[in-house]
Amino acid sequence: MGTHAESPHSRTRRLITNVRITDRDEQYVFLSANFIVMRY
């Protein structure tokens, strides 16, 4: 198989935003969130 290389190396950023509690019970908390990955 081939190999992959970048020059210069790319950077990666991960963001988790808008975290909201949607439900809960005695043991768990349920939530929703937005997730984005950016490579530059």
N, C-alpha and C positions, 0 to 999 in steps of 0.2 A: 504494500500500500504506500501511497505518497505521504508526504509530511506537509504541514502547514506552518509557515512562519510569517510574521509581520515585522516590518522595520520602518518606523519605530513601533514598538508594541502598543496596541490599543489599550485604552482605559475603559473600565466598566464601572457604572454607577447603578445602584439598586435603591429604589425608593418605595416605601410602604406608606401610603397616605390615606386620609379620610377614614380612619378606623372608627367604626360605629358598633356599639353593642346592639344586637338585634333581638336577643332573648337571653334568658338565664334561668337556671334552676338551682337546686341546693349544691350541686357539685360542679356544674359547667357554666361557662359564659360563651355565648355564641356571638360571632361578630361578622361584619363584612369589611372589606378593605380594598383599596386600589393598589396595584403592584405594577411597577414599570422598571424595565432594565434598559439602560442606554449604553451603547458602546461608541466611543469616539476616539 
